[in-house]
Amino acid sequence: MTISSSKSQLISPEHLQELQRAKALLENPSLAAKITDYVGTPIELLIDKLPSNWNQKLGGVTHLALDKAADAALYTMKDIPGESSSNIWHKVGAATSGAVGGFFGFAALSVELPISTTLMLRSIADIAREQGEHISNHGTKLACLQVFALGGNSKEDDGAESGYFAIRGMLAQATVEAAEHIAKHGMAKEAAPVIVKFMTIIAERFGIQITQKAAAQAIPAIGAIGGAAINTLFIDHFQDMAKGHFIVRKLERKYGENAIRQQYKLLPK
């Protein structure tokens, strides 16, 4: 099966296969489903057991984690497009920080989450590089951060805003404004409302998964081993989102955004 693109090329069978893999990763399954399978309890019941002030605390912790990750994770990596990613080492690091979180429970989240988020962002950037992205490019850095907004489907989400391209559409204007600002002024956020706006949108979406992770790790019996397992699920989920996202972006560079978006819609989940 092939389709004509806006760049007057045909999407090859091999690239259609890649696009199908990307859609399978991006649309199924949710982090909540993975955690529910692991702990054997519906995630909604676990969330109900969180402390009464959890929502306010998690919001602050999520913003802090993303800010620290954005400042630290992407600037010490070599800009070598096509270099193979080393996902296993990022998983080991995330599992270790999750073990600490599982041992100390909810109280350790403010310490553990910035560490695991930075590890995940480095892993996301590693995957982006493997798919041909230049990680020194400001657009690529923003695309790496976008991954944290993906795959957060839950019963609170509007169904019309839960698909991959719908979420990208929701982020589009904020991403463009942020990219324009960074091109002129760099990544400093102090006097950059557009950067703050972009990070806030990402944090709100990312907060859905943080809530699910925190709820699972708050189970008294989860312990260090369970915390490590949950963090492994956590980073594995975002690695899947990153793989799908950057495969789509790679194909868009070759065939055009409209052609890939149209074909994506036609492919089964």
NUTOR-123974 format. One line per 3 residues: number of its first residue (from 1); their letters; for each residue x, y, z of C-alpha. Coordinates in steps of 0.05 Angstrom, whole numbers, plus 5000, padded with zeros to 4 digits. Last residue first. Layout:
NUM> A> X/Y/Z | ...;
END
This chain:
269> KPL> 4915/5017/5317 | 4894/5010/5244 | 4925/5055/5191;
266> LKY> 4882/5106/5155 | 4894/5163/5204 | 4969/5154/5200;
263> QQR> 4964/5158/5124 | 4932/5227/5127 | 4982/5252/5179;
260> IAN> 5041/5225/5138 | 5017/5259/5075 | 5002/5325/5110;
257> EGY> 5069/5329/5146 | 5113/5320/5085 | 5145/5258/5055;
254> KRE> 5217/5258/5080 | 5215/5305/5139 | 5147/5278/5158;
251> LKR> 5177/5208/5159 | 5229/5228/5210 | 5177/5265/5251;
248> VIF> 5132/5204/5253 | 5191/5160/5274 | 5208/5213/5326;
245> HGK> 5139/5210/5359 | 5133/5134/5358 | 5201/5123/5389;
242> AMD> 5190/5179/5439 | 5122/5151/5462 | 5154/5082/5470;
239> QFH> 5211/5112/5510 | 5158/5148/5551 | 5124/5082/5570;
236> DIF> 5190/5047/5584 | 5208/5104/5631 | 5145/5095/5673;
233> LTN> 5144/5019/5669 | 5215/5019/5696 | 5194/5069/5748;
230> IAA> 5138/5021/5769 | 5187/4963/5773 | 5237/5002/5816;
227> GGI> 5181/5023/5863 | 5158/4952/5869 | 5228/4929/5889;
224> AGI> 5236/4988/5938 | 5170/4977/5974 | 5100/4970/5944;
221> API> 5068/4948/6009 | 5046/5017/6032 | 5016/5035/5964;
218> AQA> 5041/5106/5951 | 5084/5083/5893 | 5021/5065/5853;
215> AAK> 4988/5132/5866 | 5052/5170/5851 | 5059/5137/5783;
212> QTI> 4986/5151/5765 | 4991/5223/5788 | 5057/5232/5750;
209> QIG> 5023/5204/5688 | 4969/5257/5690 | 5019/5311/5710;
206> FRE> 5054/5303/5644 | 4994/5334/5610 | 4993/5394/5657;
203> AII> 5069/5398/5655 | 5071/5402/5579 | 5020/5458/5578;
200> TMF> 5059/5495/5633 | 5125/5486/5596 | 5097/5519/5533;
197> KVI> 5067/5576/5572 | 5132/5588/5611 | 5170/5589/5546;
194> VPA> 5120/5639/5516 | 5123/5682/5580 | 5199/5690/5570;
191> AEK> 5231/5737/5619 | 5259/5685/5667 | 5257/5626/5619;
188> AMG> 5326/5627/5589 | 5327/5580/5528 | 5360/5626/5477;
185> HKA> 5340/5697/5459 | 5325/5700/5385 | 5318/5627/5364;
182> IHE> 5291/5611/5433 | 5234/5662/5424 | 5215/5635/5355;
179> AAE> 5216/5563/5381 | 5172/5581/5441 | 5121/5615/5396;
176> VTA> 5119/5556/5348 | 5113/5506/5406 | 5057/5545/5439;
173> QAL> 5019/5547/5373 | 5028/5473/5359 | 5015/5443/5428;
170> MGR> 4940/5429/5418 | 4955/5405/5348 | 5008/5357/5374;
167> IAF> 4956/5332/5423 | 4906/5321/5367 | 4960/5288/5325;
164> YGS> 4972/5236/5379 | 4900/5223/5399 | 4870/5245/5466;
161> EAG> 4840/5313/5449 | 4773/5291/5419 | 4765/5240/5475;
158> DDE> 4767/5297/5527 | 4814/5272/5580 | 4790/5258/5651;
155> KSN> 4780/5183/5636 | 4854/5179/5620 | 4900/5188/5560;
152> GGL> 4969/5213/5578 | 5005/5182/5519 | 5039/5246/5498;
149> AFV> 5052/5309/5538 | 5120/5285/5562 | 5139/5273/5490;
146> QLC> 5132/5347/5476 | 5196/5359/5516 | 5236/5321/5463;
143> ALK> 5201/5361/5408 | 5222/5426/5443 | 5294/5402/5442;
140> TGH> 5287/5382/5369 | 5262/5450/5350 | 5320/5482/5386;
137> NSI> 5370/5442/5344 | 5429/5417/5385 | 5394/5349/5386;
134> HEG> 5400/5342/5311 | 5348/5290/5294 | 5362/5228/5252;
131> QER> 5318/5176/5286 | 5375/5154/5332 | 5383/5226/5354;
128> AID> 5310/5229/5375 | 5318/5163/5413 | 5378/5192/5452;
125> AIS> 5338/5256/5464 | 5282/5213/5495 | 5333/5176/5537;
122> RLM> 5362/5242/5562 | 5292/5265/5577 | 5278/5201/5615;
119> LTT> 5340/5208/5658 | 5322/5280/5673 | 5251/5259/5692;
116> SIP> 5278/5203/5737 | 5322/5252/5775 | 5270/5307/5780;
113> LEV> 5220/5255/5805 | 5262/5224/5860 | 5272/5284/5905;
110> SLA> 5201/5312/5903 | 5173/5241/5903 | 5208/5220/5967;
107> AFG> 5148/5236/6012 | 5102/5191/5971 | 5139/5127/5990;
104> FFG> 5208/5122/6023 | 5224/5053/5996 | 5185/5060/5931;
101> GVA> 5217/5127/5916 | 5287/5099/5929 | 5272/5039/5885;
98> GST> 5245/5087/5832 | 5312/5122/5831 | 5346/5056/5817;
95> AAG> 5294/5036/5764 | 5305/5103/5729 | 5380/5092/5726;
92> VKH> 5372/5021/5700 | 5321/5044/5649 | 5369/5099/5625;
89> WIN> 5423/5046/5617 | 5376/5001/5576 | 5356/5056/5529;
86> SSS> 5425/5064/5497 | 5404/5097/5431 | 5441/5082/5367;
83> EGP> 5475/5141/5332 | 5434/5165/5272 | 5444/5239/5285;
80> IDK> 5509/5255/5324 | 5500/5317/5367 | 5539/5294/5428;
77> MTY> 5501/5298/5493 | 5518/5346/5550 | 5465/5399/5536;
74> LAA> 5401/5358/5533 | 5390/5335/5604 | 5407/5394/5649;
71> DAA> 5362/5454/5639 | 5303/5416/5610 | 5308/5364/5665;
68> KDL> 5309/5417/5720 | 5249/5453/5691 | 5211/5388/5679;
65> ALH> 5222/5364/5750 | 5204/5431/5781 | 5139/5435/5742;
62> TVG> 5120/5364/5762 | 5137/5376/5836 | 5094/5438/5838;
59> GLK> 5034/5404/5807 | 5045/5342/5850 | 5040/5383/5914;
56> QNW> 4975/5417/5894 | 4942/5352/5873 | 4967/5312/5933;
53> NSP> 4932/5355/5985 | 4881/5302/6006 | 4934/5247/6009;
50> LKD> 4928/5193/5954 | 4878/5137/5964 | 4831/5160/5909;
47> ILL> 4889/5155/5860 | 4896/5080/5876 | 4822/5068/5862;
44> EIP> 4828/5103/5795 | 4889/5062/5777 | 4849/4998/5777;
41> TGV> 4884/4946/5822 | 4926/4886/5801 | 4992/4922/5815;
38> YDT> 5025/4906/5749 | 4964/4904/5703 | 4939/4969/5733;
35> IKA> 5007/5001/5722 | 5007/4982/5649 | 4935/5005/5639;
32> ALS> 4950/5072/5672 | 5011/5081/5627 | 4965/5077/5568;
29> PNE> 4967/5022/5515 | 4965/5036/5457 | 4959/5100/5414;
26> LLA> 5032/5122/5407 | 5066/5054/5403 | 5017/5023/5354;
23> KAR> 5019/5088/5313 | 5095/5086/5309 | 5095/5013/5288;
20> QLE> 5046/5029/5232 | 5090/5087/5211 | 5150/5041/5208;
17> QLH> 5111/4992/5165 | 5090/5049/5120 | 5164/5067/5115;
14> EPS> 5182/4997/5092 | 5124/4996/5042 | 5150/5061/5012;
11> ILQ> 5111/5125/5017 | 5107/5151/4946 | 5137/5218/4929;
8> SKS> 5106/5281/4901 | 5127/5324/4961 | 5054/5332/4981;
5> SSI> 5051/5257/4985 | 5022/5202/4943 | 5002/5139/4981;
2> TM> 5028/5069/4980 | 5000/5000/5000;
END
